[in-house]
Each structure stands twice: as structure tokens, then as C-alpha cells.
Amino acid sequence: MSQTQHKERKEKVCIKTRKVFDWVTRQVDVPLRSFSNDDLEDIFPDNKCPRHGKTVCEFFASNGFDAEEFSIRCFLTDDDGKRIEPVVDNDAFICQEIIQPNGRQPVNVTLPSGETVTLQKVKALVKGHVVVQVVNANGHIVCESKPIPFATAQTFILCAPEGTMLDCHISFFECDASLVCTDNFSQLDVSITLCLEVQMEADVKIEVEARFCKPREEILEATLCPTDKFPPQCPEVFPVH
């Protein structure tokens, strides 16, 4: 870097950016969804589970379900039943604030330091769909359910002053399904666990000290030979002194 560049004057500039006022992560266990009798038959439509007049359990039993020749898998989908990745396809499910009639209720909270601060109660609604598939030992899909809706409402105590907006997404999703078939009982249970990332944000204009950028000088020579480089260390956690 040239001596002239070192002497360039810094100046204060005003920028518009998104400020995070608060940010929390919560593991959410969605209430168990259970389907039996007519509800179970309705979950597996004939066009996705050709049962030929048999009940779901009769169909599975006649194809070796009791012999554990089938496995059941469950995954997140959009409302059309198309598989989605929760971390990437956030637009495929709903994660939004539940507007309260009198606005966000203030809550006094005592911090570990003993200081009392006023935060706000924020309610969030999460809605989406999952699909359950029954797969045989060869990996072929034998039956597939309709998109099964799920929903959960969560309450958070956050720094959420007037003017801030809720931004939330799912950073982890797990769905498990099990089918119980006996002589006089049949039921499909679907359990869902997700990690909900919740942020309160607002557009702000802030003043920062900065320099205007300009192109760097081009590097005309380079070496192709690798140099030994150790991976970065984590001195905060290891070694322990």
C-alpha cells in the first residue's frame, strides 16, 4: 500500500442498513398429528396409494408390512407436496407475527446482572406441510400421503420496540412418522421438531467513519506453488489452561 493511501482522510458517511434489535433461537416440538379410521384412509388417496378397495393397514399387511419390508419417511413440503429444504426455501412455509389487538405487550424482565429492562411480548405463527412416504426394501415408493398441514404458535419476549418487524426462518427440521396396525386399531402418528430463528429488525440510517473505495493495483505476478498453512485455531476453547 502506498504512503499516499495511508494519508487519505477518513470521513463520516451515512448509510441505510438493516439493524437486528434482538435474535433468539428456539427448539419447537409441534403438537403430534394423529390420524386413524377414516382420517387415515383420507391421508393416503388412491391415486398415490393404489389399495384397490383395501384399507391402508390391509394393503400394507398384504404386501409384507408386518415383516418389516417397508420403511416410513417424512419430510417438509410446500402445499402442493413438493419437497423443500427449510434453510433455503423459506417462502414455501409461513412464519409471521400474530398481530395483537393492543400491540405488543410490554414485559419487565430482570437480567442476571439484577438490572430490570422492559421488553415486548411477540407472538409468531409457523405453518407448513409434510408428506409421509412408505418405501419398500428396494427403495421404491409404495404409498405417499397428501400434504399434511401443521401449525404452531410461539410467544417470545424480545427487544421489539415500535417500528421493528419480525423476521423468522427454520434452521433445522425433523419429521418422524410411525404407523400402528393391529386387528382392531390403525393409526398414523406424525411428530415434527424444528429450530426457529427469530429476529426483530428495522431499517435504520447510521453514521460510520469510512473511506471511499477505489480499485486496487493489479497483481501481475503470482505463484502456483502451494504453501503450508495450518487451519485456524480456537484458543477460546482449546487447549484448556
C-alpha positions as MATLAB code, in Angstrom:
seq = 'MSQTQHKERKEKVCIKTRKVFDWVTRQVDVPLRSFSNDDLEDIFPDNKCPRHGKTVCEFFASNGFDAEEFSIRCFLTDDDGKRIEPVVDNDAFICQEIIQPNGRQPVNVTLPSGETVTLQKVKALVKGHVVVQVVNANGHIVCESKPIPFATAQTFILCAPEGTMLDCHISFFECDASLVCTDNFSQLDVSITLCLEVQMEADVKIEVEARFCKPREEILEATLCPTDKFPPQCPEVFPVH';
ca = [
       0.000    0.000    0.000;
       1.410    3.389   -0.969;
       2.193    6.133    1.505;
      -0.408    8.331   -0.178;
      -3.148    5.813    0.582;
      -2.167    5.787    4.261;
      -2.661    9.536    4.392;
      -6.124    9.504    2.783;
      -8.605   11.224    5.033;
     -11.389    9.206    6.564;
     -14.785   10.853    6.500;
     -18.124   10.128    8.075;
     -20.822    8.753    5.799;
     -24.492    7.960    6.324;
     -25.716    4.531    5.218;
     -29.080    2.789    5.279;
     -28.983   -0.772    6.569;
     -30.982   -3.432    8.383;
     -30.406   -3.441   12.125;
     -31.063   -6.519   14.273;
     -32.571   -5.423   17.589;
     -32.876   -8.943   19.022;
     -32.198  -12.515   17.915;
     -33.134  -15.824   19.561;
     -33.268  -19.477   18.568;
     -35.792  -21.950   19.942;
     -36.392  -25.664   19.501;
     -40.083  -26.231   18.860;
     -41.867  -29.562   19.175;
     -45.028  -29.264   17.106;
     -48.079  -30.988   18.687;
     -48.365  -34.590   17.499;
     -50.618  -35.166   14.486;
     -52.512  -38.468   14.659;
     -54.769  -39.999   12.008;
     -56.983  -43.056   12.437;
     -60.026  -44.688   10.839;
     -61.492  -42.550    8.029;
     -58.880  -39.828    8.566;
     -56.113  -42.348    7.941;
     -57.743  -43.561    4.724;
     -58.164  -39.965    3.561;
     -54.481  -39.146    4.167;
     -53.415  -41.791    1.590;
     -55.510  -41.113   -1.560;
     -55.992  -43.881   -4.108;
     -54.020  -42.053   -6.802;
     -50.914  -42.101   -4.576;
     -51.613  -45.393   -2.806;
     -53.330  -47.965   -5.084;
     -55.028  -50.042   -2.388;
     -57.772  -51.487   -4.648;
     -60.519  -51.246   -2.031;
     -58.377  -52.332    0.930;
     -57.776  -50.204    3.988;
     -54.311  -48.768    4.454;
     -53.329  -51.381    7.025;
     -54.824  -54.234    4.973;
     -52.813  -53.075    1.966;
     -49.565  -52.888    3.942;
     -50.154  -56.257    5.616;
     -50.826  -57.958    2.282;
     -47.523  -56.605    0.991;
     -45.373  -57.686    3.925;
     -45.555  -54.626    6.184;
     -45.594  -56.849    9.287;
     -42.371  -58.439    8.070;
     -40.700  -55.014    8.215;
     -40.183  -54.915    4.480;
     -41.263  -51.285    4.415;
     -39.903  -48.092    5.933;
     -41.684  -44.801    6.552;
     -40.159  -41.395    5.916;
     -41.476  -37.898    6.410;
     -40.250  -34.551    5.060;
     -41.145  -30.880    4.691;
     -43.066  -29.854    1.539;
     -44.960  -26.950    0.061;
     -48.763  -27.036   -0.126;
     -48.551  -28.983   -3.411;
     -46.497  -31.769   -1.812;
     -43.191  -30.794   -3.450;
     -40.225  -31.484   -1.175;
     -38.418  -28.360    0.045;
     -35.340  -27.550    2.071;
     -36.252  -25.435    5.119;
     -32.998  -23.479    5.224;
     -33.276  -22.460    1.555;
     -36.981  -22.402    0.693;
     -38.264  -20.131    3.428;
     -41.008  -18.793    1.166;
     -42.643  -22.232    0.992;
     -43.997  -22.034    4.538;
     -45.493  -19.302    6.711;
     -43.542  -17.721    9.542;
     -45.109  -14.431   10.568;
     -46.082  -12.309   13.543;
     -49.526  -12.678   15.076;
     -50.760   -9.111   15.429;
     -52.152   -8.490   18.909;
     -55.207   -6.226   19.331;
     -53.430   -3.823   21.677;
     -50.000   -4.176   20.138;
     -47.003   -5.890   21.679;
     -47.429   -6.110   25.430;
     -44.521   -4.662   27.458;
     -42.908   -7.047   29.936;
     -40.461   -6.153   32.692;
     -37.571   -8.609   32.811;
     -34.807   -8.907   35.409;
     -31.439   -9.660   33.849;
     -28.797  -11.905   35.508;
     -26.981   -8.705   36.488;
     -30.002   -7.629   38.511;
     -30.929   -4.825   36.106;
     -34.587   -4.560   35.097;
     -35.407   -3.846   31.454;
     -38.651   -3.543   29.531;
     -39.064   -5.907   26.592;
     -42.054   -6.816   24.429;
     -44.151   -9.938   24.017;
     -44.104  -11.100   20.382;
     -46.225  -13.947   19.023;
     -45.156  -15.891   15.940;
     -47.138  -18.279   13.761;
     -45.430  -21.077   11.822;
     -47.395  -23.095    9.270;
     -46.292  -25.636    6.705;
     -46.859  -29.102    5.253;
     -45.221  -32.515    5.395;
     -45.590  -35.628    3.274;
     -45.302  -39.218    4.521;
     -43.975  -41.897    2.184;
     -44.000  -45.674    2.579;
     -40.956  -47.187    0.863;
     -40.256  -50.862    0.186;
     -36.953  -52.676    0.670;
     -35.857  -51.750   -2.869;
     -36.306  -48.048   -2.194;
     -39.466  -47.704   -4.299;
     -42.304  -45.529   -3.040;
     -45.326  -47.747   -2.396;
     -47.642  -45.109   -0.914;
     -47.471  -41.367   -0.490;
     -49.703  -39.162    1.607;
     -51.344  -35.899    0.713;
     -49.586  -32.794    2.070;
     -50.343  -32.834    5.805;
     -50.650  -29.334    7.300;
     -49.061  -28.411   10.626;
     -49.040  -25.209   12.647;
     -47.620  -23.868   15.881;
     -47.877  -20.524   17.658;
     -44.958  -19.382   19.800;
     -44.578  -16.455   22.207;
     -41.231  -14.690   22.627;
     -40.022  -11.974   24.995;
     -37.860   -9.742   22.814;
     -36.492   -6.270   22.335;
     -39.199   -5.292   19.850;
     -39.917   -1.548   20.032;
     -42.479    0.035   17.756;
     -41.225    0.134   14.183;
     -39.401   -3.204   14.299;
     -40.539   -6.166   12.209;
     -40.383   -9.892   12.819;
     -38.094  -11.940   10.589;
     -38.101  -15.681   11.207;
     -36.972  -18.829    9.463;
     -36.376  -22.510   10.145;
     -32.728  -23.509   10.534;
     -33.396  -27.209   11.293;
     -36.326  -29.513   10.560;
     -37.020  -33.107   11.527;
     -40.146  -35.138   10.868;
     -40.827  -38.679   12.105;
     -43.815  -40.838   11.255;
     -44.969  -44.189   12.574;
     -47.862  -46.421   11.567;
     -49.586  -48.716   14.065;
     -51.662  -51.564   12.629;
     -53.394  -54.159   14.817;
     -56.509  -56.301   14.394;
     -58.772  -53.576   15.781;
     -56.656  -50.409   15.668;
     -54.851  -48.407   12.998;
     -53.177  -45.034   13.378;
     -50.537  -42.847   11.768;
     -48.575  -40.546   14.104;
     -46.523  -37.645   12.756;
     -44.116  -35.788   15.043;
     -42.255  -32.629   13.994;
     -39.309  -30.848   15.602;
     -37.873  -27.625   14.234;
     -35.448  -24.894   15.212;
     -36.936  -21.446   14.835;
     -34.676  -18.442   14.291;
     -36.459  -15.236   15.283;
     -35.096  -11.721   14.736;
     -36.571   -8.276   15.313;
     -35.328   -5.893   12.639;
     -35.783   -2.385   11.298;
     -34.268   -0.249    8.568;
     -32.021    2.404   10.095;
     -29.669    5.117    8.898;
     -26.352    5.116   10.716;
     -23.239    7.244   10.593;
     -19.963    5.413   10.129;
     -16.421    6.526    9.600;
     -15.166    5.239    6.271;
     -13.186    5.857    3.121;
     -14.463    5.713   -0.427;
     -13.206    2.613   -2.241;
     -11.240    2.518   -5.456;
      -9.682   -0.306   -7.454;
      -6.534   -1.872   -6.042;
      -3.356   -2.189   -8.084;
      -3.375   -5.255  -10.271;
      -1.115   -8.151   -9.279;
       0.830   -9.179  -12.351;
       2.869  -11.989  -10.840;
       1.613  -14.953   -8.892;
       2.995  -18.242   -7.681;
       1.296  -21.550   -8.414;
       3.136  -23.465   -5.719;
       1.077  -24.236   -2.583;
       2.349  -23.040    0.778;
       1.820  -24.895    4.021;
      -0.881  -23.276    6.092;
      -2.267  -24.531    9.380;
      -6.056  -24.332    9.914;
      -7.261  -21.547   12.212;
      -7.196  -22.341   15.918;
      -9.901  -21.918   18.584;
      -7.903  -20.547   21.536;
     -11.078  -19.597   23.393;
     -11.996  -23.245   23.934;
      -8.789  -25.295   23.406;
      -6.354  -26.005   24.857;
      -7.768  -25.579   28.319;
      -5.419  -23.767   30.688;
];
